[in-house]
Amino acid sequence: MAPSSVIVTIDKSSNISLVELNDSDTSVFLEKQKTASTKQFSWTLLLKAHRILCFFPWIAMGFSKTLVSVKKRIALADNGRDEVQYKERLIYRFIRIFLAISIIALIVEFIAYYQKWDLGLGFGFIHPTNVMGLLHWSYMGWISFRAEYIAPSIMMLSQFCVVLFMIQSLDRFILGIGCFWIKFKNIKPTIDDESYDIEDASSFPMVLVQIPMCNEREVYQQSIGSACQLDWPKDRILIQVLDDSSDELLQILIRNEVNSWREKGVNIIYRHRFIRTGYKAGNLHSAMSCDYVKDYEFVAILDADFQPNPDFLMLTVPHFKGKPDVGLVQARWSFVNKDENLLTRLQNINLCFHFEVEQQVNGHFLGFFGFNGTAGVWRIKALEESGGWLERTTVEDMDIAVRAHLNGWKFVYLNDVKVLCELPESYEAYKKQQHRWHSGPMQLFRLCLPAILKSKISKWKKANLIFLFFLLRKLILPFYSFTLFCVILPLTMFIPEAELPIWVICYVPVTMSILNILPAPKAFPFLMPYLLFENTMSVTKFNAMVSGLFQLGSAYEWVVTKKTGRSSESDLLAFAERESKSFNEDKIQRRLSESGLEMLGKLKEQEAPAGPTKKNRIYRKELALACLLLTAATRSLLSAHGIHFYFLLFQGLSFLVVGLDLIGEQVA
């Protein structure tokens, strides 16, 4: 054997277990190998250290950019009309006082932590002989006081909220089972009799289509155009454009749009009120008082941003035939901009559950649900017998639905009939919409409770209206969401004797969020943002609920939700195809072409008066809650609470993002 030969023996083919070296210079070879291994290990450590050192500047740069963005947002934000101007300033003051006390308590806890005092976990109190100074004695007194007097009250309130939380979760679970049953059995509303004879126009009932609008510059053309394209005999339909706009130039534009469709043979009229009282309810009430309305049997209501398919009436009106007790047929909303930003995606999750589960289950098993205010067809007789449109609340749709239900009318919900509309793309618009949607029901509850108790409907229907429809879903839900997750949870970090169990803040909310997100399965990646955002919106909903319940000033505020006038690509193509042969071809081509859009934009800029530049806002209430939750998260970190810390941290960051208006539409 050569003196420099090497023999390598391998016991297993899959694993080298033994290496035998036979060489005269074996020791020299091993020394070189050891030196090479040391150098490789050193280079590996240096490479990892370099990566770590590069990671810190990246974090610092990202943090710096975030701070710069926040600084610019605070400097440029429109704070001229913050939500704190509402008369419900009591909640905001309460949050600020709570925050100040929490910061002071956190400073005391830091001192106790670094002095290695007991942080007050409910046991192991220090013996009085071991007291070190006045501050230590005061801290011990605080621990004893909170354990004996404060913690029991907090525990009682938290247990009460947990009971409400579980009841509401049970309601959601039952609704989910009902929806599963409907899907499993493929249950759908059916038409008893044969549909109308297409060849005989006189067999079709007279239908009135109402389009209420107020300063809807972005959407009036597409809404009027969609209504005028409905498949229904021309002599059996009348379209009312109910314009409450205060802009005189916009009134002229809408009137010209109506005239252009009338010249094409569409039976359409333009109405404008000189005395615009009662908001949408006043507008609809005024339109129904016209003499010619008595010739019509049904009325379809379409808000300005809704774009029904041409077969909308063909799919809804036949459900009244042979069913004289049906007063309303409601279609489902579909959203053209649901993927526009994170805010619209989260709204889509909520509304998908509302339509797919709540409306469908209540419609099938109870024959009653809240009218959504649009995309529905009413029997005019049901409206008249129920008292018509009233201006007493900001939820006229829910008002008329409750009164019709008390008069014995039944409702039909069509989950398969969808009408395109828009979601609010900015947090400002969404916040105002949610305030109206949650203050109005409480106004209505105060007004309708005596009528519900005196009505002739069954006790079960009365209980459903009072306890489920109003109290559980309109009052209890915002109450426990805000109280439990925004008040009690951060409070228990400073009063650990009343600490909430993990299943309350983690397991049950996540389970309910999964249940809510099931109707929109594509939104599963947004599960955690949805959970955090719903808790963030609880402060707005709670504020609205309180204002409606106690008749505060902002409960009667009606702000038209801002629209952008978005249409899907298929809608634009279909619209262009239908209109390409008309005398208005040049106008339509301008709408669809890029150059035409630029021309139309320049024209509107010339026509529209110059207004103030829109800016993102700062929401003080949400920012105050963000600071409160982050303070509580810091306190929980001292006690190594785990789940509590992460929940408070991410929930605080969620409030911070919303408070800085970093969610939704961003204005450059």
MOFENTA-V413929 format. One record per residue. N is the residue number from 1. RES is the residue in one letter. OMEGA is omega as a letter, one per 40 degrees, with the letter a starting at -180 (* if undefined). Layout:
BEGIN
n:N res:RES omega:OMEGA
n:N res:RES omega:OMEGA
END
This chain:
BEGIN
n:1 res:M omega:i
n:2 res:A omega:a
n:3 res:P omega:a
n:4 res:S omega:a
n:5 res:S omega:i
n:6 res:V omega:i
n:7 res:I omega:i
n:8 res:V omega:a
n:9 res:T omega:a
n:10 res:I omega:i
n:11 res:D omega:a
n:12 res:K omega:a
n:13 res:S omega:a
n:14 res:S omega:a
n:15 res:N omega:i
n:16 res:I omega:a
n:17 res:S omega:a
n:18 res:L omega:i
n:19 res:V omega:a
n:20 res:E omega:a
n:21 res:L omega:i
n:22 res:N omega:a
n:23 res:D omega:i
n:24 res:S omega:a
n:25 res:D omega:a
n:26 res:T omega:a
n:27 res:S omega:i
n:28 res:V omega:i
n:29 res:F omega:a
n:30 res:L omega:i
n:31 res:E omega:i
n:32 res:K omega:i
n:33 res:Q omega:a
n:34 res:K omega:i
n:35 res:T omega:i
n:36 res:A omega:i
n:37 res:S omega:i
n:38 res:T omega:i
n:39 res:K omega:i
n:40 res:Q omega:i
n:41 res:F omega:i
n:42 res:S omega:i
n:43 res:W omega:i
n:44 res:T omega:i
n:45 res:L omega:i
n:46 res:L omega:i
n:47 res:L omega:i
n:48 res:K omega:i
n:49 res:A omega:i
n:50 res:H omega:i
n:51 res:R omega:i
n:52 res:I omega:a
n:53 res:L omega:i
n:54 res:C omega:a
n:55 res:F omega:a
n:56 res:F omega:i
n:57 res:P omega:i
n:58 res:W omega:i
n:59 res:I omega:a
n:60 res:A omega:i
n:61 res:M omega:i
n:62 res:G omega:i
n:63 res:F omega:i
n:64 res:S omega:i
n:65 res:K omega:i
n:66 res:T omega:i
n:67 res:L omega:i
n:68 res:V omega:i
n:69 res:S omega:i
n:70 res:V omega:i
n:71 res:K omega:i
n:72 res:K omega:i
n:73 res:R omega:i
n:74 res:I omega:a
n:75 res:A omega:a
n:76 res:L omega:a
n:77 res:A omega:i
n:78 res:D omega:a
n:79 res:N omega:a
n:80 res:G omega:a
n:81 res:R omega:a
n:82 res:D omega:a
n:83 res:E omega:a
n:84 res:V omega:i
n:85 res:Q omega:i
n:86 res:Y omega:a
n:87 res:K omega:i
n:88 res:E omega:a
n:89 res:R omega:a
n:90 res:L omega:a
n:91 res:I omega:a
n:92 res:Y omega:i
n:93 res:R omega:i
n:94 res:F omega:a
n:95 res:I omega:a
n:96 res:R omega:i
n:97 res:I omega:i
n:98 res:F omega:i
n:99 res:L omega:i
n:100 res:A omega:i
n:101 res:I omega:a
n:102 res:S omega:i
n:103 res:I omega:i
n:104 res:I omega:i
n:105 res:A omega:i
n:106 res:L omega:i
n:107 res:I omega:i
n:108 res:V omega:a
n:109 res:E omega:i
n:110 res:F omega:i
n:111 res:I omega:i
n:112 res:A omega:a
n:113 res:Y omega:a
n:114 res:Y omega:i
n:115 res:Q omega:i
n:116 res:K omega:i
n:117 res:W omega:i
n:118 res:D omega:a
n:119 res:L omega:i
n:120 res:G omega:i
n:121 res:L omega:i
n:122 res:G omega:i
n:123 res:F omega:i
n:124 res:G omega:i
n:125 res:F omega:a
n:126 res:I omega:i
n:127 res:H omega:a
n:128 res:P omega:a
n:129 res:T omega:a
n:130 res:N omega:a
n:131 res:V omega:a
n:132 res:M omega:i
n:133 res:G omega:a
n:134 res:L omega:a
n:135 res:L omega:i
n:136 res:H omega:i
n:137 res:W omega:i
n:138 res:S omega:i
n:139 res:Y omega:i
n:140 res:M omega:i
n:141 res:G omega:i
n:142 res:W omega:i
n:143 res:I omega:a
n:144 res:S omega:a
n:145 res:F omega:a
n:146 res:R omega:i
n:147 res:A omega:a
n:148 res:E omega:a
n:149 res:Y omega:a
n:150 res:I omega:a
n:151 res:A omega:i
n:152 res:P omega:i
n:153 res:S omega:i
n:154 res:I omega:i
n:155 res:M omega:i
n:156 res:M omega:i
n:157 res:L omega:a
n:158 res:S omega:i
n:159 res:Q omega:i
n:160 res:F omega:i
n:161 res:C omega:i
n:162 res:V omega:i
n:163 res:V omega:i
n:164 res:L omega:i
n:165 res:F omega:a
n:166 res:M omega:i
n:167 res:I omega:i
n:168 res:Q omega:i
n:169 res:S omega:i
n:170 res:L omega:i
n:171 res:D omega:i
n:172 res:R omega:a
n:173 res:F omega:i
n:174 res:I omega:i
n:175 res:L omega:i
n:176 res:G omega:i
n:177 res:I omega:i
n:178 res:G omega:i
n:179 res:C omega:i
n:180 res:F omega:i
n:181 res:W omega:i
n:182 res:I omega:i
n:183 res:K omega:a
n:184 res:F omega:a
n:185 res:K omega:a
n:186 res:N omega:a
n:187 res:I omega:i
n:188 res:K omega:i
n:189 res:P omega:a
n:190 res:T omega:i
n:191 res:I omega:a
n:192 res:D omega:a
n:193 res:D omega:i
n:194 res:E omega:a
n:195 res:S omega:a
n:196 res:Y omega:a
n:197 res:D omega:a
n:198 res:I omega:a
n:199 res:E omega:a
n:200 res:D omega:a
n:201 res:A omega:a
n:202 res:S omega:i
n:203 res:S omega:i
n:204 res:F omega:i
n:205 res:P omega:i
n:206 res:M omega:a
n:207 res:V omega:i
n:208 res:L omega:i
n:209 res:V omega:a
n:210 res:Q omega:i
n:211 res:I omega:i
n:212 res:P omega:i
n:213 res:M omega:i
n:214 res:C omega:a
n:215 res:N omega:a
n:216 res:E omega:a
n:217 res:R omega:a
n:218 res:E omega:a
n:219 res:V omega:a
n:220 res:Y omega:a
n:221 res:Q omega:a
n:222 res:Q omega:i
n:223 res:S omega:i
n:224 res:I omega:i
n:225 res:G omega:i
n:226 res:S omega:a
n:227 res:A omega:a
n:228 res:C omega:i
n:229 res:Q omega:a
n:230 res:L omega:i
n:231 res:D omega:i
n:232 res:W omega:i
n:233 res:P omega:a
n:234 res:K omega:a
n:235 res:D omega:i
n:236 res:R omega:a
n:237 res:I omega:i
n:238 res:L omega:a
n:239 res:I omega:i
n:240 res:Q omega:i
n:241 res:V omega:a
n:242 res:L omega:a
n:243 res:D omega:i
n:244 res:D omega:a
n:245 res:S omega:i
n:246 res:S omega:i
n:247 res:D omega:a
n:248 res:E omega:i
n:249 res:L omega:i
n:250 res:L omega:i
n:251 res:Q omega:i
n:252 res:I omega:i
n:253 res:L omega:a
n:254 res:I omega:i
n:255 res:R omega:i
n:256 res:N omega:i
n:257 res:E omega:i
n:258 res:V omega:a
n:259 res:N omega:i
n:260 res:S omega:i
n:261 res:W omega:i
n:262 res:R omega:i
n:263 res:E omega:i
n:264 res:K omega:i
n:265 res:G omega:i
n:266 res:V omega:i
n:267 res:N omega:a
n:268 res:I omega:i
n:269 res:I omega:i
n:270 res:Y omega:i
n:271 res:R omega:i
n:272 res:H omega:a
n:273 res:R omega:i
n:274 res:F omega:i
n:275 res:I omega:a
n:276 res:R omega:i
n:277 res:T omega:i
n:278 res:G omega:i
n:279 res:Y omega:a
n:280 res:K omega:i
n:281 res:A omega:i
n:282 res:G omega:i
n:283 res:N omega:i
n:284 res:L omega:i
n:285 res:H omega:i
n:286 res:S omega:a
n:287 res:A omega:a
n:288 res:M omega:a
n:289 res:S omega:i
n:290 res:C omega:a
n:291 res:D omega:a
n:292 res:Y omega:a
n:293 res:V omega:a
n:294 res:K omega:i
n:295 res:D omega:a
n:296 res:Y omega:a
n:297 res:E omega:a
n:298 res:F omega:i
n:299 res:V omega:i
n:300 res:A omega:a
n:301 res:I omega:a
n:302 res:L omega:i
n:303 res:D omega:a
n:304 res:A omega:a
n:305 res:D omega:a
n:306 res:F omega:a
n:307 res:Q omega:a
n:308 res:P omega:i
n:309 res:N omega:a
n:310 res:P omega:a
n:311 res:D omega:a
n:312 res:F omega:a
n:313 res:L omega:i
n:314 res:M omega:a
n:315 res:L omega:a
n:316 res:T omega:a
n:317 res:V omega:i
n:318 res:P omega:i
n:319 res:H omega:i
n:320 res:F omega:a
n:321 res:K omega:a
n:322 res:G omega:i
n:323 res:K omega:a
n:324 res:P omega:a
n:325 res:D omega:i
n:326 res:V omega:a
n:327 res:G omega:a
n:328 res:L omega:i
n:329 res:V omega:a
n:330 res:Q omega:i
n:331 res:A omega:a
n:332 res:R omega:i
n:333 res:W omega:i
n:334 res:S omega:a
n:335 res:F omega:a
n:336 res:V omega:a
n:337 res:N omega:a
n:338 res:K omega:i
n:339 res:D omega:a
n:340 res:E omega:i
n:341 res:N omega:a
n:342 res:L omega:a
n:343 res:L omega:a
n:344 res:T omega:i
n:345 res:R omega:a
n:346 res:L omega:i
n:347 res:Q omega:a
n:348 res:N omega:i
n:349 res:I omega:a
n:350 res:N omega:a
n:351 res:L omega:i
n:352 res:C omega:i
n:353 res:F omega:a
n:354 res:H omega:a
n:355 res:F omega:a
n:356 res:E omega:a
n:357 res:V omega:a
n:358 res:E omega:a
n:359 res:Q omega:a
n:360 res:Q omega:a
n:361 res:V omega:i
n:362 res:N omega:i
n:363 res:G omega:a
n:364 res:H omega:a
n:365 res:F omega:a
n:366 res:L omega:a
n:367 res:G omega:i
n:368 res:F omega:i
n:369 res:F omega:i
n:370 res:G omega:i
n:371 res:F omega:a
n:372 res:N omega:i
n:373 res:G omega:a
n:374 res:T omega:a
n:375 res:A omega:i
n:376 res:G omega:i
n:377 res:V omega:i
n:378 res:W omega:i
n:379 res:R omega:a
n:380 res:I omega:i
n:381 res:K omega:i
n:382 res:A omega:i
n:383 res:L omega:a
n:384 res:E omega:a
n:385 res:E omega:a
n:386 res:S omega:i
n:387 res:G omega:i
n:388 res:G omega:a
n:389 res:W omega:i
n:390 res:L omega:a
n:391 res:E omega:a
n:392 res:R omega:i
n:393 res:T omega:i
n:394 res:T omega:i
n:395 res:V omega:a
n:396 res:E omega:i
n:397 res:D omega:i
n:398 res:M omega:i
n:399 res:D omega:a
n:400 res:I omega:i
n:401 res:A omega:i
n:402 res:V omega:a
n:403 res:R omega:i
n:404 res:A omega:i
n:405 res:H omega:i
n:406 res:L omega:i
n:407 res:N omega:i
n:408 res:G omega:i
n:409 res:W omega:i
n:410 res:K omega:a
n:411 res:F omega:i
n:412 res:V omega:i
n:413 res:Y omega:a
n:414 res:L omega:a
n:415 res:N omega:a
n:416 res:D omega:i
n:417 res:V omega:a
n:418 res:K omega:i
n:419 res:V omega:a
n:420 res:L omega:i
n:421 res:C omega:a
n:422 res:E omega:i
n:423 res:L omega:i
n:424 res:P omega:a
n:425 res:E omega:i
n:426 res:S omega:i
n:427 res:Y omega:i
n:428 res:E omega:i
n:429 res:A omega:a
n:430 res:Y omega:a
n:431 res:K omega:i
n:432 res:K omega:i
n:433 res:Q omega:a
n:434 res:Q omega:i
n:435 res:H omega:i
n:436 res:R omega:a
n:437 res:W omega:a
n:438 res:H omega:i
n:439 res:S omega:a
n:440 res:G omega:i
n:441 res:P omega:i
n:442 res:M omega:i
n:443 res:Q omega:a
n:444 res:L omega:a
n:445 res:F omega:i
n:446 res:R omega:a
n:447 res:L omega:a
n:448 res:C omega:a
n:449 res:L omega:i
n:450 res:P omega:i
n:451 res:A omega:i
n:452 res:I omega:a
n:453 res:L omega:a
n:454 res:K omega:a
n:455 res:S omega:a
n:456 res:K omega:i
n:457 res:I omega:a
n:458 res:S omega:i
n:459 res:K omega:i
n:460 res:W omega:i
n:461 res:K omega:i
n:462 res:K omega:i
n:463 res:A omega:i
n:464 res:N omega:a
n:465 res:L omega:a
n:466 res:I omega:a
n:467 res:F omega:a
n:468 res:L omega:a
n:469 res:F omega:a
n:470 res:F omega:a
n:471 res:L omega:a
n:472 res:L omega:a
n:473 res:R omega:a
n:474 res:K omega:a
n:475 res:L omega:a
n:476 res:I omega:a
n:477 res:L omega:i
n:478 res:P omega:a
n:479 res:F omega:a
n:480 res:Y omega:i
n:481 res:S omega:a
n:482 res:F omega:a
n:483 res:T omega:a
n:484 res:L omega:a
n:485 res:F omega:a
n:486 res:C omega:a
n:487 res:V omega:a
n:488 res:I omega:a
n:489 res:L omega:i
n:490 res:P omega:i
n:491 res:L omega:a
n:492 res:T omega:i
n:493 res:M omega:i
n:494 res:F omega:i
n:495 res:I omega:a
n:496 res:P omega:i
n:497 res:E omega:a
n:498 res:A omega:a
n:499 res:E omega:i
n:500 res:L omega:i
n:501 res:P omega:a
n:502 res:I omega:a
n:503 res:W omega:i
n:504 res:V omega:a
n:505 res:I omega:a
n:506 res:C omega:a
n:507 res:Y omega:a
n:508 res:V omega:i
n:509 res:P omega:i
n:510 res:V omega:i
n:511 res:T omega:i
n:512 res:M omega:i
n:513 res:S omega:i
n:514 res:I omega:i
n:515 res:L omega:i
n:516 res:N omega:a
n:517 res:I omega:a
n:518 res:L omega:i
n:519 res:P omega:i
n:520 res:A omega:a
n:521 res:P omega:i
n:522 res:K omega:a
n:523 res:A omega:a
n:524 res:F omega:i
n:525 res:P omega:a
n:526 res:F omega:a
n:527 res:L omega:a
n:528 res:M omega:i
n:529 res:P omega:i
n:530 res:Y omega:i
n:531 res:L omega:a
n:532 res:L omega:a
n:533 res:F omega:i
n:534 res:E omega:i
n:535 res:N omega:i
n:536 res:T omega:a
n:537 res:M omega:a
n:538 res:S omega:a
n:539 res:V omega:i
n:540 res:T omega:a
n:541 res:K omega:i
n:542 res:F omega:i
n:543 res:N omega:i
n:544 res:A omega:i
n:545 res:M omega:i
n:546 res:V omega:a
n:547 res:S omega:i
n:548 res:G omega:a
n:549 res:L omega:a
n:550 res:F omega:i
n:551 res:Q omega:i
n:552 res:L omega:a
n:553 res:G omega:a
n:554 res:S omega:i
n:555 res:A omega:a
n:556 res:Y omega:a
n:557 res:E omega:i
n:558 res:W omega:i
n:559 res:V omega:i
n:560 res:V omega:a
n:561 res:T omega:a
n:562 res:K omega:i
n:563 res:K omega:i
n:564 res:T omega:i
n:565 res:G omega:a
n:566 res:R omega:i
n:567 res:S omega:i
n:568 res:S omega:a
n:569 res:E omega:i
n:570 res:S omega:i
n:571 res:D omega:a
n:572 res:L omega:a
n:573 res:L omega:i
n:574 res:A omega:i
n:575 res:F omega:i
n:576 res:A omega:a
n:577 res:E omega:a
n:578 res:R omega:a
n:579 res:E omega:a
n:580 res:S omega:a
n:581 res:K omega:a
n:582 res:S omega:a
n:583 res:F omega:a
n:584 res:N omega:a
n:585 res:E omega:a
n:586 res:D omega:a
n:587 res:K omega:a
n:588 res:I omega:i
n:589 res:Q omega:i
n:590 res:R omega:i
n:591 res:R omega:a
n:592 res:L omega:a
n:593 res:S omega:a
n:594 res:E omega:i
n:595 res:S omega:i
n:596 res:G omega:i
n:597 res:L omega:i
n:598 res:E omega:i
n:599 res:M omega:a
n:600 res:L omega:i
n:601 res:G omega:i
n:602 res:K omega:i
n:603 res:L omega:a
n:604 res:K omega:i
n:605 res:E omega:i
n:606 res:Q omega:a
n:607 res:E omega:a
n:608 res:A omega:i
n:609 res:P omega:a
n:610 res:A omega:a
n:611 res:G omega:i
n:612 res:P omega:i
n:613 res:T omega:a
n:614 res:K omega:i
n:615 res:K omega:i
n:616 res:N omega:a
n:617 res:R omega:i
n:618 res:I omega:a
n:619 res:Y omega:a
n:620 res:R omega:a
n:621 res:K omega:i
n:622 res:E omega:i
n:623 res:L omega:i
n:624 res:A omega:i
n:625 res:L omega:i
n:626 res:A omega:i
n:627 res:C omega:i
n:628 res:L omega:a
n:629 res:L omega:i
n:630 res:L omega:i
n:631 res:T omega:i
n:632 res:A omega:i
n:633 res:A omega:i
n:634 res:T omega:i
n:635 res:R omega:i
n:636 res:S omega:i
n:637 res:L omega:i
n:638 res:L omega:a
n:639 res:S omega:i
n:640 res:A omega:a
n:641 res:H omega:i
n:642 res:G omega:a
n:643 res:I omega:i
n:644 res:H omega:a
n:645 res:F omega:a
n:646 res:Y omega:i
n:647 res:F omega:a
n:648 res:L omega:a
n:649 res:L omega:a
n:650 res:F omega:i
n:651 res:Q omega:i
n:652 res:G omega:i
n:653 res:L omega:i
n:654 res:S omega:i
n:655 res:F omega:a
n:656 res:L omega:i
n:657 res:V omega:a
n:658 res:V omega:a
n:659 res:G omega:i
n:660 res:L omega:i
n:661 res:D omega:i
n:662 res:L omega:i
n:663 res:I omega:a
n:664 res:G omega:a
n:665 res:E omega:i
n:666 res:Q omega:a
n:667 res:V omega:a
n:668 res:A omega:*
END
